[in-house]
Amino acid sequence: MGPGEVRRTEVWLATARVLLSVSALVAIRIDPEVRYSLWAYGLLAFYIAQGVVILMFLRRRQESTPSFRLLVHSADVVWPGFISVFATGQSDPFFLFFVFVLAGAAYRWGLWETVGTAVAAVLLLWMESFSLIHLHLVGWINGFLLRHNVHLPPVQVNNTEFEPNHLFMRSVYLLVLGFLLGYLAEQQKQLRAEKAVIARAIGKASVEAGLTVTIAEIAGDLLSMYGAKQLVIGAQETSQHRMFVGELRRLEGDTAFRWLDPSPRDHETYLYESPATTCYARRSGSAESGDFSLLGLDREGARVRDLTPEFLGHLAKKYDFRSLMTVSFVFGREWSGRIILLDPSLAGDTEEELRFLEELVRQVGPAVYNVLLLRRLRLRAGAVERARFARELHDGAVQSLIAVEMQVDVLRRQSPGRAGLVTEELGRIQGLLREEVLKLRELMQQMKTLDVDSKKLLGVLSDTVERFQRETGISARFLSDLDELNMPQPVCRELARIVQEALVNVRKHSQARQVLVRLGSRNGAWHILIEDDGCGFPFSGRLSQAELDALGKGPLVIKERVRLIEGELTIESNPGQGSRLEITVPQRRQAAYG
């Protein structure tokens, strides 16, 4: 509990202490069968005053220290035993104070602190019994008062309340009650802790951070919570049957999450069919034997009977583990998958740990799914807005500029045959207008959302090169050594953007007459080449991306896009003769980008 919650708890207990004391005072006052001594009234009034002082103190202070709580609790243990000495009847209302002090220990702490409080109360009662019966403490006190002429009523004690048989039963009641209250408090504390864990995990879901960061944060919490050495996530998009595999493992005290490149056999490894929603498996023999003890729960939380370990075969071949926990999840109708924790450290009952894991994933899953949906909506909204803006540019500014250019061209052609200043100036203005039209079209093209995948990439690149030639007059060709592609969509999108940016740079800076764009594959990597016969870059030779960064040379936008897909950029430049850009992307790409 935080400091504020601790203080509120102490205020509640202090209020309950005063109310209980006042109620006890009223009860003994109106009891028609038993007359209590003035000592009982006096001590009870003193206890009420103490409770009021504690309550006022807590309302003035902003924080309750551990030493203060222990002092108050100790007084709560001593006072009931002291006051109950003066209960002279069979009905002892002061026994409720013992119940209160046990409830206070349970509310403040937990099981063992409450049991310890019950033991302390029992020891106090037995010490009182020994003092009253064997040491004749009451007779000594009354004799002292008589000898010193102290005008106080004599102390009267009902010794039958402290006889061994009666006291033994009372001690049993206290110990049993202390254990029960402590157990209930411990379960309540565990429930609150679980809700706090779930709330913290849900809080990690952030649209701004993105889906990958959200999954990594929540997976990190699960890894720490269960003390596992590794966490693996296998998920599949139902509509497109695309599979994603991610893992989080401990590396030198830190955790690192990454997406893996899935293989066709990974479906059997991670998304196997099983009647158990959650499962715990532990090797019961050697690593070579393949024997596991299993505990599985279905979606309703009932144990799955006759659960066989065949589904663990692929996992055992891929990972080295002694035990594991698995939990399945479903996000709407689009995603399904499984989370696997390798070598978890379970402190409590295994079945309860499985139930909590299933509840955690069930409540956190919708928050993660909302992140996915909101990100998708934002992307769609942005695409719609960019398309609207591009249409407005095309229908407005671009058309106006084209009309002005055409009027200037007509004026230039209708000017006198002499090569005069007006004709030259009109030609310059016409060139500027044509340049601005090209820039606006390039801007509109860049603003459009590229919905491109491996099936569309070749067509998109061919259209881009053809449009470049049509709009600039520069001879441009696109060649592909590949008829079919199996390339992740984010890589397709970035390569299309890289080609667009490279052609823009050719038009602006190279003064080239010919451009060649070629796509191919060799040595387990995709290669895309952009070559022109222009003026080249302001350096001579062949430079890698690391060398370009060190020298501060090369196109920044293209370098950043190459980094996004973990590719490699190489530029070969011959000033005055042209340049050659080559982008290499390894085919073993991560399964999820963007």
Secondary structure per residue as TSV (DSSP state, phi and psi in degrees):
chain	resnum	aa	ss	phi	psi
A	1	M	-	360.0	146.6
A	2	G	-	-78.6	168.9
A	3	P	H	-56.7	-40.7
A	4	G	H	-65.4	-40.7
A	5	E	H	-69.3	-37.4
A	6	V	H	-62.1	-43.6
A	7	R	H	-63.9	-42.1
A	8	R	H	-63.2	-38.3
A	9	T	H	-61.7	-43.8
A	10	E	H	-65.2	-36.0
A	11	V	H	-65.2	-42.8
A	12	W	H	-62.6	-43.7
A	13	L	H	-65.4	-39.1
A	14	A	H	-64.3	-41.0
A	15	T	H	-63.4	-44.7
A	16	A	H	-62.9	-36.4
A	17	R	H	-61.4	-45.7
A	18	V	H	-65.6	-45.4
A	19	L	H	-62.2	-40.8
A	20	L	H	-65.5	-40.7
A	21	S	H	-65.3	-44.9
A	22	V	H	-64.1	-40.8
A	23	S	H	-63.8	-39.8
A	24	A	H	-65.5	-39.0
A	25	L	H	-62.8	-43.4
A	26	V	H	-65.2	-38.7
A	27	A	H	-64.6	-45.8
A	28	I	H	-73.2	-21.5
A	29	R	H	-75.4	-35.6
A	30	I	H	-99.0	1.8
A	31	D	-	-67.1	116.5
A	32	P	S	-79.4	-18.3
A	33	E	S	-92.3	-28.8
A	34	V	-	-121.8	134.1
A	35	R	-	-107.5	121.4
A	36	Y	-	-92.5	151.8
A	37	S	-	-74.0	164.0
A	38	L	H	-64.4	-24.8
A	39	W	H	-62.0	-39.9
A	40	A	H	-64.7	-43.9
A	41	Y	H	-63.8	-42.6
A	42	G	H	-64.6	-45.8
A	43	L	H	-66.0	-37.7
A	44	L	H	-67.7	-38.6
A	45	A	H	-64.2	-38.4
A	46	F	H	-64.2	-38.9
A	47	Y	H	-65.6	-37.9
A	48	I	H	-63.3	-43.8
A	49	A	H	-62.1	-40.1
A	50	Q	H	-61.7	-42.6
A	51	G	H	-62.3	-38.9
A	52	V	H	-66.0	-42.3
A	53	V	H	-61.8	-44.1
A	54	I	H	-61.7	-42.4
A	55	L	H	-63.9	-42.7
A	56	M	H	-65.7	-39.0
A	57	F	H	-62.6	-43.2
A	58	L	H	-67.2	-35.2
A	59	R	H	-71.3	-22.0
A	60	R	H	-88.3	-31.3
A	61	R	-	-88.4	148.2
A	62	Q	S	-93.0	-7.0
A	63	E	-	-148.1	145.0
A	64	S	-	-112.1	120.2
A	65	T	-	-83.0	156.0
A	66	P	H	-60.0	-38.9
A	67	S	H	-65.5	-37.4
A	68	F	H	-64.9	-43.3
A	69	R	H	-64.0	-40.5
A	70	L	H	-65.9	-38.3
A	71	L	H	-64.6	-46.5
A	72	V	H	-63.2	-40.8
A	73	H	H	-65.9	-39.5
A	74	S	H	-61.9	-42.3
A	75	A	H	-63.1	-37.2
A	76	D	H	-64.8	-30.5
A	77	V	H	-73.5	-40.6
A	78	V	H	-74.7	-43.5
A	79	W	H	-60.0	-45.5
A	80	P	H	-58.8	-42.4
A	81	G	H	-65.1	-36.2
A	82	F	H	-71.5	-43.4
A	83	I	H	-71.2	-36.3
A	84	S	G	-65.4	-13.2
A	85	V	G	-59.4	-31.3
A	86	F	G	-95.9	12.4
A	87	A	-	-80.3	114.7
A	88	T	-	-101.3	2.6
A	89	G	S	-119.0	179.2
A	90	Q	S	-71.7	-27.7
A	91	S	-	-95.5	116.6
A	92	D	-	-110.8	100.8
A	93	P	T	-69.1	-18.5
A	94	F	T	-74.4	-10.5
A	95	F	H	-63.2	-25.4
A	96	L	H	-62.3	-25.7
A	97	F	H	-68.1	-32.9
A	98	F	H	-65.4	-41.1
A	99	V	H	-60.6	-41.5
A	100	F	H	-62.3	-44.0
A	101	V	H	-68.5	-33.3
A	102	L	H	-67.6	-42.2
A	103	A	H	-63.7	-37.8
A	104	G	H	-63.4	-41.4
A	105	A	H	-64.8	-40.3
A	106	A	H	-65.2	-39.8
A	107	Y	H	-70.1	-37.1
A	108	R	H	-76.2	-45.0
A	109	W	S	-122.7	-101.5
A	110	G	-	-170.7	-152.0
A	111	L	H	-63.0	-57.8
A	112	W	H	-72.3	-30.6
A	113	E	H	-66.5	-37.5
A	114	T	H	-68.9	-42.5
A	115	V	H	-62.1	-40.4
A	116	G	H	-62.2	-38.6
A	117	T	H	-63.2	-42.9
A	118	A	H	-61.4	-41.6
A	119	V	H	-63.3	-42.7
A	120	A	H	-62.5	-40.5
A	121	A	H	-65.1	-40.3
A	122	V	H	-64.5	-45.2
A	123	L	H	-60.5	-39.1
A	124	L	H	-63.4	-42.7
A	125	L	H	-63.9	-41.0
A	126	W	H	-68.5	-35.0
A	127	M	H	-65.2	-41.2
A	128	E	H	-62.0	-42.7
A	129	S	H	-60.2	-44.5
A	130	F	I	-63.1	-40.1
A	131	S	I	-69.6	-39.8
A	132	L	I	-76.6	-41.0
A	133	I	I	-88.3	-46.8
A	134	H	I	-89.4	-32.7
A	135	L	S	-98.5	-1.8
A	136	H	-	50.9	49.6
A	137	L	H	-65.1	-35.7
A	138	V	H	-65.4	-44.3
A	139	G	H	-61.9	-37.2
A	140	W	H	-66.1	-40.3
A	141	I	H	-66.5	-43.8
A	142	N	H	-65.9	-38.7
A	143	G	H	-63.4	-38.8
A	144	F	H	-63.4	-43.5
A	145	L	H	-64.2	-38.0
A	146	L	H	-70.6	-41.7
A	147	R	H	-66.4	-33.9
A	148	H	T	-99.9	14.6
A	149	N	T	52.7	41.4
A	150	V	-	-84.4	120.4
A	151	H	-	-83.9	70.9
A	152	L	S	-129.2	149.7
A	153	P	-	-63.8	148.4
A	154	P	-	-66.2	150.7
A	155	V	-	-77.9	126.3
A	156	Q	-	-119.2	128.3
A	157	V	-	-129.4	135.8
A	158	N	-	-87.6	99.9
A	159	N	G	-67.0	-19.2
A	160	T	G	-63.8	-27.2
A	161	E	G	-67.2	-21.2
A	162	F	G	-112.2	15.6
A	163	E	S	-70.2	147.9
A	164	P	H	-53.6	-45.0
A	165	N	H	-63.0	-46.7
A	166	H	H	-65.8	-41.7
A	167	L	H	-68.9	-33.4
A	168	F	H	-61.8	-45.6
A	169	M	H	-64.1	-39.8
A	170	R	H	-63.7	-38.2
A	171	S	H	-65.0	-40.2
A	172	V	H	-62.6	-44.1
A	173	Y	H	-56.8	-45.8
A	174	L	H	-63.9	-44.0
A	175	L	H	-66.5	-44.0
A	176	V	H	-64.7	-44.3
A	177	L	H	-63.8	-40.2
A	178	G	H	-62.0	-42.3
A	179	F	H	-65.3	-44.0
A	180	L	H	-64.8	-46.2
A	181	L	H	-64.0	-40.7
A	182	G	H	-64.9	-40.0
A	183	Y	H	-63.5	-45.7
A	184	L	H	-62.3	-40.3
A	185	A	H	-65.2	-38.9
A	186	E	H	-64.6	-41.8
A	187	Q	H	-66.1	-38.7
A	188	Q	H	-66.0	-39.4
A	189	K	H	-65.1	-38.9
A	190	Q	H	-66.0	-39.6
A	191	L	H	-63.6	-41.5
A	192	R	H	-65.1	-39.0
A	193	A	H	-64.9	-39.8
A	194	E	H	-65.2	-41.4
A	195	K	H	-64.3	-36.1
A	196	A	H	-65.8	-39.3
A	197	V	H	-63.4	-44.9
A	198	I	H	-63.7	-42.9
A	199	A	H	-63.1	-40.3
A	200	R	H	-66.2	-38.5
A	201	A	H	-66.5	-41.6
A	202	I	H	-63.4	-35.9
A	203	G	H	-65.1	-20.6
A	204	K	T	-74.5	-16.4
A	205	A	-	-72.3	113.9
A	206	S	-	-134.9	125.2
A	207	V	T	-66.7	-38.5
A	208	E	T	-65.0	-38.4
A	209	A	T	-71.7	-30.5
A	210	G	-	99.3	167.8
A	211	L	H	-68.5	-43.5
A	212	T	H	-64.5	-44.6
A	213	V	H	-65.5	-39.9
A	214	T	H	-60.5	-47.9
A	215	I	H	-62.8	-40.2
A	216	A	H	-64.3	-40.5
A	217	E	H	-65.7	-46.5
A	218	I	H	-67.4	-40.7
A	219	A	H	-62.7	-37.2
A	220	G	H	-62.7	-39.0
A	221	D	H	-63.4	-43.2
A	222	L	H	-63.0	-41.8
A	223	L	H	-62.5	-42.6
A	224	S	H	-71.8	-39.6
A	225	M	H	-62.0	-42.0
A	226	Y	H	-98.1	-0.2
A	227	G	T	61.7	29.7
A	228	A	-	-80.1	156.9
A	229	K	S	-86.3	-20.9
A	230	Q	E	-158.4	146.3
A	231	L	E	-126.4	135.3
A	232	V	E	-126.3	136.3
A	233	I	E	-119.0	126.2
A	234	G	E	-118.3	126.0
A	235	A	E	-139.2	153.1
A	236	Q	E	-136.3	134.7
A	237	E	E	-83.4	118.0
A	238	T	T	-63.0	-42.3
A	239	S	T	-68.4	-41.3
A	240	Q	T	-106.3	-2.2
A	241	H	T	57.9	25.6
A	242	R	E	-80.0	140.0
A	243	M	E	-115.3	142.1
A	244	F	E	-128.5	137.3
A	245	V	E	-129.4	125.4
A	246	G	E	-128.3	153.5
A	247	E	E	-139.0	149.5
A	248	L	E	-131.5	124.5
A	249	R	E	-136.5	159.4
A	250	R	E	-82.8	129.2
A	251	L	E	-130.5	104.3
A	252	E	T	54.3	49.2
A	253	G	T	83.2	-9.1
A	254	D	E	-114.4	167.9
A	255	T	E	-118.4	145.4
A	256	A	E	-136.4	124.3
A	257	F	E	-102.8	140.7
A	258	R	E	-152.6	151.5
A	259	W	E	-88.7	141.6
A	260	L	E	-106.3	161.7
A	261	D	-	-85.9	110.7
A	262	P	-	-73.3	149.2
A	263	S	-	-109.3	164.3
A	264	P	T	-59.2	-28.6
A	265	R	T	-81.3	-8.1
A	266	D	H	-67.1	-23.3
A	267	H	H	-62.7	-41.3
A	268	E	H	-70.3	-27.6
A	269	T	H	-76.9	-45.0
A	270	Y	H	-106.0	-31.3
A	271	L	S	-113.5	38.5
A	272	Y	-	-65.9	154.7
A	273	E	-	-78.4	132.0
A	274	S	-	-154.0	139.8
A	275	P	S	-73.0	-12.2
A	276	A	-	-92.9	127.2
A	277	T	S	-75.2	-42.1
A	278	T	E	-122.6	148.3
A	279	C	E	-150.2	144.3
A	280	Y	E	-124.4	129.1
A	281	A	E	-128.1	139.8
A	282	R	E	-139.2	134.6
A	283	R	E	-64.7	130.0
A	284	S	S	-101.8	-1.2
A	285	G	S	-140.6	-153.0
A	286	S	-	-75.0	166.5
A	287	A	T	-64.0	-27.5
A	288	E	T	-81.7	-23.2
A	289	S	T	-70.6	-34.3
A	290	G	-	74.4	18.9
A	291	D	-	-89.2	132.4
A	292	F	E	-131.1	144.1
A	293	S	E	-96.4	130.3
A	294	L	E	-121.0	146.2
A	295	L	E	-138.9	118.1
A	296	G	E	-127.4	146.2
A	297	L	E	-122.7	138.9
A	298	D	-	-84.8	-173.1
A	299	R	T	-65.5	-25.1
A	300	E	T	-87.9	-2.1
A	301	G	S	89.5	6.0
A	302	A	-	-87.0	150.4
A	303	R	B	-65.9	140.1
A	304	V	-	-92.1	122.1
A	305	R	T	-85.6	153.5
A	306	D	T	55.2	42.4
A	307	L	-	-79.1	123.2
A	308	T	-	-99.2	151.8
A	309	P	G	-90.3	13.5
A	310	E	G	-59.5	-34.6
A	311	F	G	-65.7	-15.8
A	312	L	G	-84.5	-6.1
A	313	G	H	-59.2	-48.3
A	314	H	H	-67.0	-38.8
A	315	L	H	-64.7	-40.8
A	316	A	H	-65.5	-30.3
A	317	K	H	-74.4	-30.1
A	318	K	H	-91.8	-30.0
A	319	Y	-	-128.5	150.9
A	320	D	-	-100.1	113.9
A	321	F	-	-152.3	156.4
A	322	R	S	-99.0	-29.5
A	323	S	E	-150.2	161.9
A	324	L	E	-155.0	158.3
A	325	M	E	-124.7	139.9
A	326	T	E	-130.9	149.4
A	327	V	E	-145.8	133.3
A	328	S	E	-91.3	154.7
A	329	F	E	-143.5	156.1
A	330	V	E	-137.9	128.8
A	331	F	E	-109.1	104.2
A	332	G	T	57.5	-138.8
A	333	R	T	-108.0	8.9
A	334	E	T	-102.8	-35.5
A	335	W	E	-129.0	142.9
A	336	S	E	-143.9	155.8
A	337	G	E	-178.7	-167.1
A	338	R	E	-148.4	142.1
A	339	I	E	-107.5	133.5
A	340	I	E	-124.9	124.7
A	341	L	E	-107.8	122.1
A	342	L	E	-96.6	131.1
A	343	D	S	53.4	56.5
A	344	P	-	-74.9	155.3
A	345	S	-	-107.3	107.0
A	346	L	-	-97.5	121.8
A	347	A	-	-89.1	-30.6
A	348	G	S	-106.6	-162.3
A	349	D	-	-64.8	133.6
A	350	T	H	-61.2	-43.0
A	351	E	H	-64.4	-40.2
A	352	E	H	-67.6	-35.9
A	353	E	H	-64.5	-38.9
A	354	L	H	-66.0	-40.8
A	355	R	H	-63.2	-40.9
A	356	F	H	-67.8	-40.5
A	357	L	H	-60.7	-42.5
A	358	E	H	-65.0	-40.1
A	359	E	H	-66.5	-39.9
A	360	L	H	-60.7	-49.4
A	361	V	H	-66.3	-36.7
A	362	R	H	-63.9	-37.3
A	363	Q	H	-85.9	-33.0
A	364	V	H	-79.5	-29.5
A	365	G	H	-53.0	-48.9
A	366	P	H	-59.6	-33.9
A	367	A	H	-65.8	-41.6
A	368	V	H	-66.0	-41.0
A	369	Y	H	-63.8	-37.2
A	370	N	H	-62.9	-38.1
A	371	V	H	-59.5	-45.3
A	372	L	H	-60.8	-46.2
A	373	L	H	-66.6	-42.4
A	374	L	H	-67.0	-38.9
A	375	R	H	-62.0	-40.9
A	376	R	H	-65.5	-41.9
A	377	L	H	-63.9	-40.3
A	378	R	H	-63.4	-41.6
A	379	L	H	-63.9	-41.1
A	380	R	H	-67.4	-40.7
A	381	A	H	-63.5	-41.2
A	382	G	H	-64.3	-38.5
A	383	A	H	-65.6	-41.5
A	384	V	H	-63.0	-42.0
A	385	E	H	-66.7	-41.3
A	386	R	H	-65.5	-38.6
A	387	A	H	-64.3	-40.2
A	388	R	H	-63.2	-43.6
A	389	F	H	-64.6	-39.2
A	390	A	H	-65.6	-39.6
A	391	R	H	-62.9	-40.8
A	392	E	H	-65.5	-38.9
A	393	L	H	-64.2	-43.2
A	394	H	I	-66.2	-44.1
A	395	D	I	-78.9	-18.0
A	396	G	I	-108.9	-83.7
A	397	A	I	-63.9	-43.3
A	398	V	I	-64.8	-45.9
A	399	Q	H	-62.4	-38.7
A	400	S	H	-65.2	-42.9
A	401	L	H	-64.6	-40.1
A	402	I	H	-63.8	-40.6
A	403	A	H	-63.2	-42.2
A	404	V	H	-63.3	-42.0
A	405	E	H	-61.5	-41.3
A	406	M	H	-64.9	-39.6
A	407	Q	H	-65.6	-40.1
A	408	V	H	-64.1	-40.1
A	409	D	H	-63.6	-40.3
A	410	V	H	-63.4	-43.8
A	411	L	H	-62.2	-41.2
A	412	R	H	-64.1	-39.1
A	413	R	H	-71.4	-30.8
A	414	Q	H	-86.2	-3.4
A	415	S	S	-69.9	158.0
A	416	P	-	-54.7	156.2
A	417	G	S	-64.1	-14.5
A	418	R	S	-74.1	145.8
A	419	A	-	-81.0	78.5
A	420	G	-	-96.7	179.7
A	421	L	H	-65.9	-35.6
A	422	V	H	-65.1	-43.2
A	423	T	H	-62.6	-41.8
A	424	E	H	-65.5	-41.0
A	425	E	H	-68.5	-39.3
A	426	L	H	-63.3	-37.8
A	427	G	H	-63.4	-38.9
A	428	R	H	-66.4	-41.9
A	429	I	H	-64.0	-40.3
A	430	Q	H	-62.6	-39.7
A	431	G	H	-64.0	-40.4
A	432	L	H	-64.3	-42.4
A	433	L	H	-63.0	-42.1
A	434	R	H	-62.7	-37.8
A	435	E	H	-64.6	-42.5
A	436	E	H	-66.8	-36.8
A	437	V	H	-62.0	-43.4
A	438	L	H	-62.6	-41.8
A	439	K	H	-62.5	-43.1
A	440	L	H	-64.1	-40.9
A	441	R	H	-64.5	-39.7
A	442	E	H	-63.8	-41.0
A	443	L	H	-62.9	-42.7
A	444	M	H	-63.1	-38.8
A	445	Q	H	-65.7	-40.3
A	446	Q	H	-69.8	-29.1
A	447	M	H	-75.8	-22.1
A	448	K	S	-69.2	140.8
A	449	T	-	-76.0	126.7
A	450	L	-	-86.5	106.4
A	451	D	-	-93.9	82.1
A	452	V	-	-129.5	135.5
A	453	D	-	-130.6	-169.0
A	454	S	T	-65.5	-26.2
A	455	K	T	-76.8	-26.4
A	456	K	T	-101.8	-13.1
A	457	L	H	-60.0	-46.0
A	458	L	H	-60.6	-42.6
A	459	G	H	-65.4	-39.9
A	460	V	H	-64.2	-44.2
A	461	L	H	-65.1	-40.8
A	462	S	H	-63.6	-43.3
A	463	D	H	-65.0	-38.2
A	464	T	H	-62.9	-44.9
A	465	V	H	-67.5	-41.0
A	466	E	H	-64.4	-41.8
A	467	R	H	-64.7	-39.0
A	468	F	H	-59.9	-44.4
A	469	Q	H	-66.7	-39.9
A	470	R	H	-66.8	-38.3
A	471	E	H	-86.2	-25.9
A	472	T	H	-107.3	-20.8
A	473	G	-	80.8	1.0
A	474	I	-	-84.2	131.8
A	475	S	E	-66.7	124.3
A	476	A	E	-138.4	140.1
A	477	R	E	-131.9	148.3
A	478	F	E	-122.7	126.9
A	479	L	E	-124.5	142.9
A	480	S	E	-132.7	131.2
A	481	D	S	-86.5	-1.1
A	482	L	-	-116.2	137.2
A	483	D	S	-93.9	-30.9
A	484	E	-	-133.8	148.6
A	485	L	-	-125.4	146.2
A	486	N	-	-127.9	72.9
A	487	M	-	-117.4	136.6
A	488	P	-	-57.1	145.2
A	489	Q	H	-58.1	-43.5
A	490	P	H	-59.9	-35.4
A	491	V	H	-68.4	-41.7
A	492	C	H	-58.0	-45.7
A	493	R	H	-62.4	-44.5
A	494	E	H	-69.2	-37.5
A	495	L	H	-65.3	-38.6
A	496	A	H	-63.4	-41.5
A	497	R	H	-65.6	-38.2
A	498	I	H	-62.5	-43.4
A	499	V	H	-63.6	-43.1
A	500	Q	H	-58.6	-47.0
A	501	E	H	-65.4	-39.3
A	502	A	H	-64.0	-41.1
A	503	L	H	-67.9	-35.7
A	504	V	H	-61.0	-43.4
A	505	N	H	-64.7	-36.8
A	506	V	I	-61.5	-46.6
A	507	R	I	-63.8	-40.7
A	508	K	I	-77.0	-38.5
A	509	H	I	-121.8	-21.2
A	510	S	I	-89.1	-25.6
A	511	Q	-	57.4	34.6
A	512	A	-	-79.9	158.4
A	513	R	S	-109.5	-20.8
A	514	Q	E	-139.2	143.0
A	515	V	E	-135.4	140.3
A	516	L	E	-126.2	129.1
A	517	V	E	-118.0	124.6
A	518	R	E	-130.9	136.0
A	519	L	E	-118.0	132.5
A	520	G	E	-153.3	-175.6
A	521	S	E	-149.0	133.4
A	522	R	E	-161.8	150.8
A	523	N	T	55.0	40.0
A	524	G	T	70.8	25.5
A	525	A	E	-147.0	151.2
A	526	W	E	-87.6	142.8
A	527	H	E	-128.4	134.9
A	528	I	E	-128.9	132.1
A	529	L	E	-120.7	132.2
A	530	I	E	-123.7	115.3
A	531	E	E	-128.0	137.5
A	532	D	E	-138.9	166.7
A	533	D	-	-109.1	34.1
A	534	G	S	-87.0	-150.8
A	535	C	S	-82.6	-11.1
A	536	G	-	80.0	-179.0
A	537	F	-	-88.9	164.0
A	538	P	S	-76.9	44.7
A	539	F	S	-157.6	163.9
A	540	S	-	-121.7	134.2
A	541	G	E	118.7	-169.8
A	542	R	E	-115.2	122.7
A	543	L	E	-123.9	138.2
A	544	S	E	-81.6	174.6
A	545	Q	H	-65.0	-39.1
A	546	A	H	-62.5	-40.9
A	547	E	H	-68.6	-38.1
A	548	L	H	-61.7	-42.4
A	549	D	H	-65.0	-41.2
A	550	A	H	-64.5	-36.4
A	551	L	H	-89.2	-8.1
A	552	G	T	69.4	33.9
A	553	K	-	-119.0	167.1
A	554	G	S	97.0	159.0
A	555	P	-	-71.0	120.9
A	556	L	H	-64.1	-44.4
A	557	V	H	-62.1	-44.9
A	558	I	H	-65.1	-40.7
A	559	K	H	-62.0	-40.6
A	560	E	H	-67.1	-40.3
A	561	R	H	-67.3	-34.7
A	562	V	H	-65.7	-38.7
A	563	R	H	-64.0	-36.7
A	564	L	H	-58.4	-33.9
A	565	I	T	-102.9	14.0
A	566	E	T	54.5	40.9
A	567	G	-	-96.8	-169.7
A	568	E	E	-133.7	130.3
A	569	L	E	-106.7	132.1
A	570	T	E	-128.6	132.6
A	571	I	E	-121.1	127.7
A	572	E	E	-113.6	123.7
A	573	S	E	-125.7	133.9
A	574	N	E	-124.9	96.1
A	575	P	T	-51.6	129.2
A	576	G	T	87.6	-12.3
A	577	Q	T	-120.7	-20.1
A	578	G	E	135.8	-176.1
A	579	S	E	-145.1	164.8
A	580	R	E	-141.9	117.8
A	581	L	E	-105.0	129.2
A	582	E	E	-127.5	123.9
A	583	I	E	-112.1	126.1
A	584	T	E	-115.0	127.4
A	585	V	E	-124.7	114.1
A	586	P	E	-57.6	140.8
A	587	Q	S	-75.8	-19.2
A	588	R	S	-83.8	77.7
A	589	R	-	-89.2	159.9
A	590	Q	-	-63.6	152.1
A	591	A	S	-77.0	-18.9
A	592	A	-	-141.4	124.6
A	593	Y	-	-119.8	163.6
A	594	G	-	67.7	360.0
